[in-house]
Amino acid sequence: MASSLRTFTSSLRLALPLARPTSARSGFRPIPSGPSSSRWASTSADVNNHGPYLTLGELANNKGATKTHVRLGRGWSSTKGGTSGRGHKGQKARAGNGKPKAGFEGGQTPITRLFPKRGFNNFTSKKYAPVNLSALQAWVASGRLDASQAIDVGLIFRSNLVHGIKGWSGVKLLGEVDPALPLPPLNLRLSRYSKSAAKAIKDAGGEVTAVYHNPLALRQAAHPEKFVGREVKEAKPVRKTDILYYSNPAKHGYLAKDPSIAEAQSSSA
């Protein structure tokens, strides 16, 4: 036990930095081997009596690592008293950020008010994704759409005939028939149709129906996997213009085929 203690003491002595005597009173103090981030223990010969070791009270930050907070309004001798470095009066001497609101031009009429405004943004307007009849023929001919089942807006979006539903209120079929492609009888349930496209589908033995979709129903039609177990019922139109459009047989509205609505229209007429 004694031999192992002597071995440990000798190895510890070798591991310690070189020391030199300073005075009989203070004993030894370490010789710094390079720059250090702390004040090393013995700045004076009579302060440190801990030998070659540092204490927690002698550790300090690097030079420049901390910054002293400027104390304002504590007397003129600090050069930041009285007006606290802001000078006398004026806009920059006031409380706050010292800056006016965006668009302020010193009191004169700002340029945003000098020019007249014309028109308005119609928040009730709807934009329909255009689908050409020839593109629909190509999708059916390539097998991307099945002509034996009803083609609605959900199939149009999921087949990438229209890329994404963002910004759209539905799908409108436009254009003429491409004679180079076949046109089988189709059962279409889209939002709107042009006269030429609707006539071409009917002439081919198909059927067209204009169906209303609110934003939630349109999302469910395009992404049915997101509504599994929480399916929503398709809402009927509530605005007068939409009700008149989708209940008009000349516009191929789906409400015109509802017996209750047709009876109500006939009685009102």
C-alpha positions in Angstrom: 0.0 0.0 0.0 2.8 2.4 0.9 4.7 1.6 -2.3 1.6 2.2 -4.5 1.0 5.6 -2.7 4.6 6.6 -3.4 4.3 5.6 -7.0 1.1 7.7 -7.4 2.7 10.7 -5.7 5.8 10.6 -7.9 3.6 10.3 -11.1 1.4 13.2 -9.9 4.5 15.3 -9.3 5.8 14.6 -12.8 2.4 15.5 -14.3 2.3 18.9 -12.6 3.7 21.9 -14.4 7.2 23.1 -13.5 7.4 25.3 -10.5 9.8 27.7 -9.1 10.2 29.2 -5.6 9.1 32.7 -5.2 9.5 33.3 -1.5 9.6 31.3 1.7 6.2 32.5 2.6 4.3 31.7 -0.6 6.1 28.5 -1.5 5.8 27.4 -5.1 3.7 28.8 -7.9 3.2 27.4 -11.5 5.0 28.8 -14.5 2.5 29.4 -17.3 3.4 27.4 -20.4 1.3 29.6 -22.8 -1.7 31.9 -23.1 -4.6 30.9 -20.9 -8.3 31.9 -20.9 -8.1 32.5 -17.1 -6.1 34.5 -14.7 -3.7 32.0 -13.4 -3.5 31.7 -9.7 -0.6 33.8 -8.5 -0.7 37.4 -9.7 1.1 38.4 -6.5 3.4 36.4 -4.4 1.4 36.7 -1.2 -2.1 36.1 -2.6 -2.2 32.4 -3.6 -1.5 29.9 -0.9 -2.9 26.9 -2.7 0.3 25.8 -4.4 0.3 25.0 -8.1 -3.6 24.8 -8.3 -6.3 27.2 -9.5 -9.5 27.8 -7.6 -13.0 28.5 -8.9 -12.8 32.1 -7.7 -9.8 32.7 -9.9 -11.4 31.7 -13.2 -12.5 34.5 -15.6 -13.8 35.0 -19.2 -11.6 35.7 -22.2 -10.7 39.3 -22.8 -13.5 40.9 -24.8 -16.0 38.0 -24.2 -18.2 40.2 -22.0 -19.2 43.8 -22.4 -20.2 46.2 -19.7 -23.7 47.6 -20.0 -23.8 51.3 -20.6 -25.6 53.0 -17.7 -27.6 56.0 -18.9 -28.8 59.0 -16.9 -26.3 58.6 -14.1 -24.6 62.0 -14.1 -22.7 64.1 -16.6 -19.3 62.7 -15.7 -20.2 59.4 -17.4 -20.9 61.3 -20.7 -24.2 59.5 -20.8 -26.1 61.6 -18.2 -28.9 64.1 -18.6 -30.1 63.5 -22.2 -28.4 60.0 -22.1 -26.6 60.6 -25.4 -29.7 61.5 -27.4 -29.1 65.2 -27.7 -31.7 67.9 -27.2 -35.3 67.3 -28.4 -36.1 66.2 -31.9 -37.5 63.0 -33.4 -34.6 60.8 -32.5 -34.7 62.0 -28.9 -38.2 60.6 -28.3 -39.1 57.3 -26.8 -39.8 54.4 -29.2 -37.7 53.4 -32.2 -37.5 56.9 -33.5 -38.9 56.0 -36.9 -42.3 56.9 -38.5 -44.6 54.3 -40.0 -44.0 52.9 -43.4 -45.3 55.3 -46.1 -45.1 58.4 -43.9 -43.6 61.3 -45.9 -43.2 64.0 -43.3 -46.8 65.2 -43.4 -47.3 65.7 -47.1 -49.8 63.6 -48.9 -48.2 60.2 -49.5 -47.8 58.8 -53.0 -50.2 56.0 -52.2 -53.0 58.6 -51.8 -52.1 60.8 -54.8 -53.1 58.3 -57.4 -56.8 57.3 -57.9 -57.9 53.7 -57.6 -60.0 52.0 -60.2 -61.9 48.7 -60.0 -62.1 46.1 -57.3 -61.3 42.5 -56.5 -64.3 40.3 -56.9 -64.1 37.9 -53.9 -67.0 35.8 -55.3 -65.3 35.0 -58.6 -64.4 31.5 -59.5 -61.6 30.1 -61.7 -62.0 26.8 -63.4 -59.2 24.7 -64.6 -59.4 24.5 -68.4 -59.4 21.0 -69.9 -59.3 20.6 -73.7 -61.5 18.0 -75.3 -58.7 16.7 -77.4 -56.6 16.2 -74.2 -59.4 14.3 -72.7 -59.6 12.1 -75.8 -55.8 11.4 -75.5 -56.1 10.4 -71.9 -59.0 8.0 -72.7 -57.1 6.6 -75.7 -54.0 6.0 -73.6 -55.9 4.3 -70.8 -55.3 6.9 -68.2 -59.1 7.4 -67.9 -61.6 4.6 -68.0 -64.4 5.4 -70.5 -66.7 2.8 -68.9 -67.1 4.7 -65.7 -68.3 8.3 -64.9 -65.5 10.8 -65.1 -65.7 13.5 -62.4 -63.3 16.2 -61.2 -61.6 13.8 -58.8 -60.5 11.5 -61.7 -59.4 14.5 -63.7 -57.1 15.7 -60.9 -55.8 12.2 -59.9 -55.0 11.4 -63.5 -52.8 14.5 -63.7 -54.9 15.9 -66.6 -54.9 19.0 -64.3 -52.0 19.4 -62.0 -53.3 20.3 -58.5 -56.4 21.9 -57.2 -54.8 25.0 -55.7 -56.5 28.2 -57.1 -59.2 26.3 -58.9 -62.9 26.0 -58.2 -63.5 23.1 -60.5 -62.9 21.9 -64.1 -64.3 23.3 -67.3 -64.3 21.3 -70.6 -63.4 23.3 -73.7 -62.5 23.0 -77.3 -63.4 20.8 -80.3 -63.1 17.2 -81.1 -59.8 15.9 -82.4 -60.7 13.8 -85.5 -57.4 11.8 -85.2 -58.5 10.4 -81.8 -61.5 8.3 -81.0 -64.3 9.7 -78.9 -66.3 7.0 -77.1 -69.5 7.8 -75.3 -68.5 9.4 -72.0 -70.4 10.1 -68.8 -68.9 13.4 -67.6 -69.6 15.1 -64.2 -67.5 18.2 -64.4 -68.1 21.8 -63.2 -68.7 23.7 -66.5 -68.8 23.0 -70.2 -68.5 25.1 -73.3 -71.2 24.7 -75.9 -69.0 23.1 -78.5 -67.6 20.6 -76.0 -71.0 19.6 -74.6 -72.4 19.2 -78.1 -69.5 17.0 -79.1 -70.0 14.7 -76.1 -73.7 14.4 -76.7 -73.2 13.7 -80.4 -70.9 10.8 -79.5 -73.7 9.3 -77.4 -72.3 10.5 -74.0 -73.8 12.5 -71.2 -72.7 15.8 -69.5 -73.7 17.0 -66.1 -72.5 20.2 -64.4 -71.8 19.5 -60.7 -71.1 22.1 -58.0 -68.2 21.6 -55.6 -67.3 23.8 -52.6 -63.6 23.8 -51.6 -64.0 21.0 -49.1 -65.8 18.7 -51.5 -63.2 19.5 -54.2 -60.4 18.5 -51.8 -62.2 15.3 -51.0 -62.7 14.5 -54.7 -59.0 15.1 -55.5 -57.6 13.4 -52.4 -60.1 10.8 -51.1 -57.3 9.0 -49.1 -57.2 12.0 -46.7 -60.9 11.6 -45.9 -61.0 7.9 -45.1 -63.3 7.4 -42.1 -64.4 11.1 -42.1 -66.1 11.5 -45.4 -68.0 14.8 -45.9 -71.3 15.2 -47.6 -71.2 17.3 -50.8 -72.7 20.7 -50.2 -75.3 22.2 -52.5 -74.8 25.7 -53.8 -76.0 28.6 -51.6 -75.4 31.6 -53.7 -78.2 32.7 -56.0 -76.1 32.7 -59.1 -74.8 29.2 -58.5 -78.3 27.9 -57.7 -79.7 29.3 -60.9 -76.8 27.9 -63.0 -76.8 24.4 -61.6 -80.6 24.2 -61.7 -80.7 25.3 -65.4 -81.2 22.4 -67.9 -79.6 24.4 -70.6 -76.4 24.5 -68.5 -76.6 20.8 -67.9 -77.0 21.5 -64.1 -77.3 18.5 -61.9 -80.0 20.2 -59.8 -82.3 20.3 -62.8 -82.5 16.5 -62.6 -83.6 16.6 -59.0 -87.4 16.0 -59.0 -88.0 18.2 -55.9 -86.2 21.2 -57.4 -87.8 20.7 -60.8 -91.2 20.7 -59.2 -90.4 23.8 -57.2 -89.3 25.6 -60.3 -92.4 24.6 -62.2 -94.7 25.8 -59.4 -92.9 29.1 -59.1 -93.2 29.7 -62.8 
